[in-house]
Amino acid sequence: MAVPQTQRDFVGYGENPPSFSWPNGARVAISLVINVEEGAERSIARGDSANDLGAHWIPARGSGTRNLTLESAFEYGARAGMWRLLRILRKHHVPATAFCCAAALELNPPGAAALVRDGHEIADHGYQWDTHTELDDDAEERLILSSRDAIHASTGRMPTSWYSRDGLKPGTRPVLARTGFSYESNSFNDDLPHWGSGPGNPQLPILPYAGDTNDSGLFRQFPTAAAFEKHLTAALEMLLDDTRCGPSVMSVGLHPRLIGRPAYAVALDRFITHARGRSAWFATRQEIVDAWVRITTPERTTAACPPPS
């Protein structure tokens, strides 16, 4: 089967994005994303040739020696950080989307059950927290199907979307479209959902993610909770006050082993408090995609923003 060639689109909505509002007249939809990866990371303990260094502040080398301290930093996310994050979300009555590694759910059944209990959307982040773009198409499809089915077994929910640690290959979106995923998030190219471009591109909505409004910057560009809170608030205020008409989406990436630390969790708590007082709609990514499809469907003939005068 020929792999569709993905045509790059440097225009998108341009100066004239669709003119509409999110539910309740909100101008910005906020997507909180919980990355459930703890226990799925590469490690000597699971038989890999090196450890994953994604715990950020633990000094470690990519050697073949098992590092129990590094492992414990990941474990914190499942044992404590996840629960603190869920308490904050319950306090504010806001939903999130969980990018779940199947292995992480299998190792933490209470956490998997709590995500479902609290009504958070379940999405697929791979079986392990691994890279995928070097796989051939058949191997990638087998991995997607195995993680999808394992996540369903752990949660009773079929994952809505698939997000790879290192992105997509040209043949990935057709696989997602024909295997039951309703949208995908492996893009960083817009502030709104869109349909993608290029010949052979499946009619699968794309809801771009964000790397800047993401707690992976903690311990580096955001040394304190105040710095991260200020960054998130500045992003929200820019989207609210931008002179471009029409709405936007703000994605916030959260990792329980990072934002779940007490010194940083306060940043999320305060940001949500601030955003609840503004024209913002907290929603799952599926809710955002569903609203966008309903509002911008051709039958509704949604108007575009007028050109600048």
Secondary structure as the mmCIF struct_conf table of DSSP 4:
data_model
#
loop_
_struct_conf.conf_type_id
_struct_conf.id
_struct_conf.beg_label_comp_id
_struct_conf.beg_label_asym_id
_struct_conf.beg_label_seq_id
_struct_conf.end_label_comp_id
_struct_conf.end_label_asym_id
_struct_conf.end_label_seq_id
HELX_LH_PP_P HELX_LH_PP_P1 ALA A 2 ARG A 8
BEND BEND1 PHE A 10 PHE A 10
TURN_TY1_P TURN_TY1_P1 GLY A 12 GLU A 15
STRN STRN1 PRO A 18 PRO A 18
HELX_RH_3T_P HELX_RH_3T_P1 PRO A 23 GLY A 25
BEND BEND2 ARG A 27 ARG A 27
STRN STRN2 VAL A 28 VAL A 36
TURN_TY1_P TURN_TY1_P2 GLU A 38 ALA A 40
BEND BEND3 GLU A 41 GLU A 41
HELX_RH_3T_P HELX_RH_3T_P2 ILE A 44 ARG A 46
TURN_TY1_P TURN_TY1_P3 GLY A 47 GLY A 47
BEND BEND4 SER A 49 ALA A 50
TURN_TY1_P TURN_TY1_P4 GLY A 54 ALA A 55
BEND BEND5 HIS A 56 ILE A 58
BEND BEND6 GLY A 62 THR A 65
HELX_RH_AL_P HELX_RH_AL_P1 LEU A 68 TYR A 76
HELX_RH_PI_P HELX_RH_PI_P1 GLY A 77 GLY A 81
HELX_RH_AL_P HELX_RH_AL_P2 MET A 82 HIS A 92
TURN_TY1_P TURN_TY1_P5 HIS A 93 HIS A 93
STRN STRN3 THR A 97 CYS A 100
HELX_RH_AL_P HELX_RH_AL_P3 ALA A 102 LEU A 107
HELX_RH_AL_P HELX_RH_AL_P4 PRO A 109 ARG A 117
TURN_TY1_P TURN_TY1_P6 ASP A 118 GLY A 119
STRN STRN4 GLU A 121 ASP A 124
BEND BEND7 TYR A 127 TRP A 129
TURN_TY1_P TURN_TY1_P7 THR A 133 GLU A 134
BEND BEND8 LEU A 135 LEU A 135
HELX_RH_AL_P HELX_RH_AL_P5 ASP A 137 THR A 155
BEND BEND9 GLY A 156 ARG A 157
BEND BEND10 THR A 160 THR A 160
STRN STRN5 TRP A 162 TRP A 162
TURN_TY1_P TURN_TY1_P8 ARG A 165 ASP A 166
TURN_TY1_P TURN_TY1_P9 PRO A 170 GLY A 171
HELX_RH_AL_P HELX_RH_AL_P6 THR A 172 ARG A 178
TURN_TY1_P TURN_TY1_P10 THR A 179 GLY A 180
STRN STRN6 GLU A 184 GLU A 184
BEND BEND11 ASN A 189 ASN A 189
BEND BEND12 ASP A 191 LEU A 192
STRN STRN7 HIS A 194 HIS A 194
BEND BEND13 GLY A 198 GLY A 198
TURN_TY1_P TURN_TY1_P11 PRO A 199 GLY A 200
BEND BEND14 GLN A 203 GLN A 203
STRN STRN8 ILE A 206 ILE A 206
BEND BEND15 GLY A 211 THR A 213
STRN STRN9 ASN A 214 ASN A 214
HELX_RH_3T_P HELX_RH_3T_P3 ASP A 215 GLY A 217
STRN STRN10 LEU A 218 LEU A 218
TURN_TY1_P TURN_TY1_P12 PHE A 219 GLN A 221
STRN STRN11 PHE A 222 PHE A 222
BEND BEND16 THR A 224 THR A 224
HELX_RH_AL_P HELX_RH_AL_P7 ALA A 225 ASP A 241
BEND BEND17 THR A 243 ARG A 244
BEND BEND18 GLY A 246 GLY A 246
STRN STRN12 SER A 248 LEU A 254
HELX_RH_AL_P HELX_RH_AL_P8 PRO A 256 ILE A 259
TURN_TY1_P TURN_TY1_P13 GLY A 260 GLY A 260
BEND BEND19 ARG A 261 ARG A 261
HELX_RH_AL_P HELX_RH_AL_P9 PRO A 262 ARG A 276
TURN_TY1_P TURN_TY1_P14 GLY A 277 GLY A 277
BEND BEND20 ARG A 278 SER A 279
STRN STRN13 ALA A 280 PHE A 282
HELX_RH_AL_P HELX_RH_AL_P10 ARG A 285 THR A 296
BEND BEND21 THR A 297 THR A 297
HELX_RH_3T_P HELX_RH_3T_P4 PRO A 298 ARG A 300
HELX_LH_PP_P HELX_LH_PP_P2 THR A 302 ALA A 303
STRN STRN14 ALA A 304 ALA A 304
HELX_LH_PP_P HELX_LH_PP_P3 CYS A 305 PRO A 308
#
